[in-house]
Amino acid sequence: MNDLPDESGRPDVPLTVRREDRDSCRVFTLDGDVDIETSRVLREQLMDGLTATDRVVVDFSDVGFMDSTGLGAVVGAWRVVRDDGAFVIAGARDVVVQVLSVAGLKKLFTLEDDVDRAVAAATA
């Protein structure tokens, strides 16, 4: 991938997903754009070994763009844990909150300002 703008004028930014286990939570830190090109990577990372009782925190602090395919990856993981586990979104920028709102899904998720608060909410 390169840093040249694509048709939308956005630079071609890959997505990196880092996983850390913290206070009995799976914390995923995203960096880049979550779109049709990268949502498969996000889905694979979130779903790898996920069980219904897991506590998941996804840190969107460094995500500059998310489209509906990214939303699909997030919703897929949320569905696995929604009844017996926890799923919390941390540091979502306006662009991510807007996608959640437009899709009518913002009320499904717990949104926290940062990872520390998200981990606290997921383990409460």
C-alpha positions as a printed NumPy array, in Angstrom:
array([[  0.   ,   0.   ,   0.   ],
       [  1.103,   3.539,  -0.527],
       [  0.376,   6.952,   0.879],
       [ -1.108,   8.375,  -2.316],
       [ -4.722,   9.501,  -2.168],
       [ -7.334,   7.219,  -3.691],
       [-10.47 ,   8.334,  -5.584],
       [-12.024,   9.627,  -2.368],
       [ -9.023,  11.854,  -1.668],
       [ -8.017,   9.808,   1.391],
       [ -4.527,   8.377,   1.589],
       [ -4.326,   4.619,   1.169],
       [ -3.981,   3.689,   4.858],
       [ -3.731,   0.024,   5.835],
       [ -5.256,  -1.23 ,   9.053],
       [ -3.21 ,  -2.732,  11.842],
       [ -4.88 ,  -4.629,  14.655],
       [ -3.001,  -5.341,  17.875],
       [ -4.406,  -7.598,  20.576],
       [ -3.507,  -7.366,  24.238],
       [ -5.042,  -9.286,  27.13 ],
       [ -5.716,  -6.885,  29.98 ],
       [ -7.707,  -7.42 ,  33.184],
       [ -9.519, -10.436,  31.719],
       [-10.381,  -8.466,  28.555],
       [ -9.31 ,  -8.855,  24.973],
       [ -8.24 ,  -5.344,  23.988],
       [ -7.946,  -4.715,  20.261],
       [ -6.168,  -1.524,  19.22 ],
       [ -6.887,  -0.421,  15.671],
       [ -4.741,   1.924,  13.62 ],
       [ -5.805,   3.002,  10.132],
       [ -9.01 ,   2.878,   8.145],
       [-11.705,   0.232,   8.479],
       [-13.223,  -0.193,   5.044],
       [-13.935,  -2.739,   2.334],
       [-10.206,  -3.31 ,   1.885],
       [ -9.424,  -3.918,   5.571],
       [-12.631,  -5.14 ,   7.217],
       [-11.775,  -8.791,   6.52 ],
       [ -8.597,  -8.409,   8.603],
       [-10.579,  -6.826,  11.433],
       [-13.237,  -9.547,  11.311],
       [-10.62 , -12.313,  11.411],
       [ -8.784, -10.731,  14.334],
       [-11.921, -10.06 ,  16.376],
       [-13.436, -13.48 ,  15.785],
       [-10.278, -15.578,  16.284],
       [-11.126, -17.858,  19.217],
       [-13.934, -15.572,  20.426],
       [-16.368, -17.183,  22.855],
       [-19.707, -16.036,  24.233],
       [-18.227, -15.18 ,  27.644],
       [-15.324, -13.047,  26.421],
       [-14.953,  -9.412,  27.38 ],
       [-13.896,  -7.373,  24.364],
       [-12.667,  -3.795,  24.105],
       [-12.014,  -2.273,  20.69 ],
       [ -9.949,   0.906,  20.705],
       [-10.904,   3.129,  17.761],
       [ -8.755,   6.102,  18.857],
       [ -6.542,   5.859,  15.763],
       [ -9.256,   5.055,  13.224],
       [ -9.834,   7.897,  10.804],
       [-12.52 ,   6.254,   8.656],
       [-15.009,   3.403,   8.93 ],
       [-17.607,   2.253,   6.439],
       [-20.449,  -0.258,   6.644],
       [-18.16 ,  -3.238,   6.001],
       [-16.17 ,  -2.297,   9.097],
       [-19.408,  -1.954,  11.   ],
       [-20.323,  -5.472,   9.914],
       [-17.09 ,  -6.834,  11.394],
       [-17.759,  -5.094,  14.71 ],
       [-21.394,  -6.213,  14.863],
       [-20.367,  -9.808,  14.128],
       [-18.098,  -9.899,  17.184],
       [-20.672,  -8.095,  19.335],
       [-23.268, -10.751,  18.47 ],
       [-21.028, -13.504,  19.821],
       [-20.592, -11.899,  23.26 ],
       [-23.747,  -9.802,  23.684],
       [-25.578, -12.127,  26.069],
       [-22.861, -13.57 ,  28.312],
       [-19.777, -11.402,  27.724],
       [-19.1  ,  -7.737,  27.125],
       [-18.238,  -5.564,  24.139],
       [-17.082,  -1.977,  24.646],
       [-15.852,   0.575,  22.112],
       [-13.135,   2.947,  23.288],
       [-12.01 ,   6.287,  21.881],
       [-14.376,   6.386,  18.93 ],
       [-13.927,   9.523,  16.857],
       [-16.899,  11.354,  15.405],
       [-16.597,   9.467,  12.098],
       [-17.066,   6.107,  13.85 ],
       [-19.875,   7.386,  16.077],
       [-21.597,   8.797,  12.991],
       [-21.494,   5.408,  11.217],
       [-22.974,   3.756,  14.312],
       [-25.663,   6.439,  14.561],
       [-26.638,   6.396,  10.882],
       [-26.956,   2.607,  11.021],
       [-29.14 ,   2.916,  14.135],
       [-26.688,   0.806,  16.132],
       [-25.144,   3.317,  18.525],
       [-27.51 ,   2.27 ,  21.32 ],
       [-26.27 ,  -1.346,  21.087],
       [-22.742,  -0.481,  22.149],
       [-21.156,   0.863,  25.283],
       [-18.923,   3.762,  24.231],
       [-16.14 ,   4.968,  26.499],
       [-13.636,   7.799,  26.045],
       [-10.521,   5.686,  26.539],
       [ -9.29 ,   2.122,  26.982],
       [ -9.003,   2.319,  30.776],
       [-12.674,   3.266,  31.123],
       [-13.658,   0.686,  28.521],
       [-11.852,  -2.11 ,  30.382],
       [-13.502,  -0.988,  33.625],
       [-16.922,  -1.064,  31.942],
       [-16.29 ,  -4.472,  30.356],
       [-15.252,  -6.022,  33.668],
       [-17.947,  -4.4  ,  35.831]])
